[in-house]
Amino acid sequence: MTEQPTDLRETVRRRYAAAAVQVTEGGSACCGPDAIEVDENFGGALYGTGERDELPAEAVAASLGCGNPTAVADLNRGERVLDLGSGGGIDVLLSARRVGSTGKAYGLDMTEEMLALALANQKKAGATNVEFLKGTIEAIPLPADTIDVVISNCVVNLSTDKPAVFAETFRVLVPGGRIGISDVVSDDALTPEQRAERGDYVGCIAGALSFAEYRHGLEAAGFTDIEIAPTHSVADGMHSAIVRATKPATDTTPTTQPQAATEAGSCC
């Protein structure tokens, strides 16, 4: 039997809640927490030594991403950044340092345990230009046209409603705003069934879009200047990729957006 979207979301939530607890309770006081066990294609090892050293050990240990979106987002001082699926906060804290005291970094996550870990990491890092929000990436709890850059690290593939994610991302960005996302993407030749054979949903494989599907989804939401560049293989025909795109300076929001995204922004 195929899992329903609500069941898949709960499976994802439980997986990442357990990961947060593992980091919080793992390790010893002298040596810091044990990193969550993943292969070399995922996790804190994808960040430079300097980046890892400047953050709380718990933020690095909780990293489950497939890339380093802050390295490709070209963040500038004073910008407002939103991290979709912020987990333990590693990308939010790195972004906060790059945008400086005049900027702000938001983290959005649906998992209470990850949010608690992220808030603890924020306190340890002494970051004052950071705010963590509870919610889903399909219904972002921020007003329209308030974010300069949206980043995400191997989270969009976990959504069961990716058109809503793209539409909501477009909505919260200011005209001229941009995305810098790391995500898992499949070769166009692979069917959804073949992707599922290579890994499960919570492992960031089965739910991945193909290159063509990803581009089409971003175009349908209104994005332009789309670039999807693979960085390394994570399974046969599956790649970690850097995704860049821009919201046009003149808003060209499609007239037919996904219902979930339309409702989320209807009040504003």
N, C-alpha and C positions, 0 to 999 in steps of 0.2 A: 504494500500500500504506500502511495506517495504521501509524504508529510505535507500538511497544509501550511500556508504562510504563517499563521499564528503559532503553530507548533514549532516551525523552524525558528521563529524569533525567540521563543522560549528556550529552545535548545541552545541557541547562540548566547542568550542571556546567562543561562546556567554555566556554560563553558567559561565565559569571561568573569563571572562572579567567582568561580572556583579558582581561576588564575590569580585574581586579586587577593583572595584569601591565602593562596599558596605563597605569594610574595610577602604578605603581611606577617604570616606566621613562620615562614621559612628562615633558614640561616641562623647565625649566632650574632650576639651583640658585637663581638670583636671583628667579625669578618663580613658583616652585611648579609643581605638576603641572597638566597640562591636564585639564579635566573631561571625563568620558566624554560623547561626543556623543549626546544624546537630544533630543526635542522639548520644548517648554515644559510639557508635561503630566507629565514625569518629571524626577527629578534634584534636585540641591542647591538649585536656584532656588526650590523649594517651602518652604524654610526662611527664617525671618527673618534679616535682615542681622546682628543681634546674635548669633543662634545660630551662624551661619556663622563669624563673626569669633572666637568663643571656642574653636573647634576646630581641629585640624591641617588644613591645606589638603588633605591626601590623603584625609581622611575625607569631606570635602565633595565632592571630585572623584569619589570612588567611589560616591556616592549614585545609585541607580537606582530609587528608590521613586516612588510615585505620590501621596505625601502626607507628613504630618508627624505620626506617631502620638503622639509625646511631647507634642504640643500639645493632645491631646484625652483623654489617659489620666488626667489629674488626679493625677499622682504626688505622694506625700507623703513627708516625711522619715522614714527608717527602713524604708521598704518594700523588698521584694525584687522585682525586675523581670526578666523574661525576654524577650529579643527573638528571635523566630523568623526565621531567615535574616538574620543580622546584618551580612553583607557586610563593608565596611570599617570598621564600628563607629560610624557617626555617631549612630544612635539610642541605642546603648548608652552612649556617652560623654555625651550629653545627659541621659539618664536618671540616670546616676551623679551628675551635678551636682545633679539635683532631689531625689534620695533622700538625699543627704548621706553623711557618714562612717558613720552608723549603719545605712544601707541598703546594698544591693548590687545591681549590674546584671550580668546574665548575657547573653552573646551566643551563639547557636547557629548554626553554619554547617557545610555539608558540604564546602566547597571549601578545600583547603589554601592556595591562593594568597590567598584573601580572609582567611582566619584569620591568615596571616603579616602581611598589610597591617594588619589590625585590631590585632594585638599591637604593631606598630610605632607605630600611632596612639595606642594606650593609653599607651605609654612617653612619646611626645611630649607628651601631654596631662597626664601625671603622675597619672593616675587609679589609685588604689589599691583602690577598692571595685568592681573590675570583674574578671570572669572570662569568658574565651571558651572554648567547648566545641565539639568536633568531633562532628557527628552529623546526623541527619536530623530534620525536623520531624514525621515520622510515628512516630518512636520517640525521644522526648526523653530524654536521659541524665541525668535528675534524679528524685529520689524523689517520691512522691505528696505532695500537700498541703504544698508547700514554697515556693510562689511567690504573691505577692500580686497582681501585675499581669502579664499577658502582652500584649506589643505585637508588631507585625509591620508591615512596610512593603512592600506589593506582592509578597508571597512566597507566600501561601496559594494564589493562583491558579496557581502553578507546580507545585504538588503533583499527582501522579497518583493520590493516595489521600486525598482531603480528609476523608472520614469518620474516618480514623485521625488526621489532624491535629486535628480538633475533639475527638475522644475523648482524645487525649494532652494537649491543652491543658487540658481539664476535669480530668484526673487530677492534673496537677502543681499546679493552683491550690488554695489553701486554701479551705475553705468561706467564702463571702462574697467570694472573690476575683473579679477582673473582667478583661475584655479591652478593649483599645483598639487596633483594627487599621485600617490603611489598606490597601485592596485594590481591584482592578478588579472591577466587577460589571456584568452585562448586564441590559437590559430583559427582562422575563419573556417577551415575545413572540418573542425571538430564539432560534432553534434552535442547537444546538452547531455545526452546519454553517455557519449564518449568522455566528456569532461567529468561526469560523475564517477566513471570507472577509474579515474586517475586520482581521486581524493574526495573526501566528504565535504559537506557544506560548511561546517564550522571550521574545517581546515583550510578554508579560503580557496577551494578548488572547484567544487561542483557548481557553485553559484556564479562563477566568473562569466562575464560577457566575452564575446569574440571581439577582435579589433573592429570589425565592421559594425557590430551591434553597439559597441561603445560610442563610436563616432556618430552613428545614427541617433542614439539617445541624446547625446549632447547637442547635436544639430536641431533635433525636435524641440529641445528646451529653449533654443535661441542662441546658443553659443557659436562663436566664430573663432578663427585662427586655431583650430584644433590640431594638436600634435599628440600622437600616442607612440612612444618610443620604448621598445623592450630593453631591459637592462640585464636580466639574467634569467635562466630557466629555473622553474620550480617543479616541473613535472614534464613528461613527454608532451610537447605541443602547448604547454602552459608557461607563461612568462610573467615575471614581475615587470611592470612597465611604469613609466612616468607619463602622466596625462596632463597636458596643459591646454587651456582654452580661455577665451575672453568673452565677457559680456559687452556687446557693442556700446560705445559711448552714447549712441542714440538708442533708447530702449526699443527692441523689436520683439517683445514677448509674444509668442504664438497665441492666437486667439483661442485655441483648443488645447488647454493644459490638462494634465491628469487631474481627476476629481479631487483626490486627497490633497494635492498641492493647492488647488484653487480654494478649497475650504479653509486651509490653514492660513491663507493670506487674505480671506474675504473681509475681515474686519478692518483692514488697513488699506 
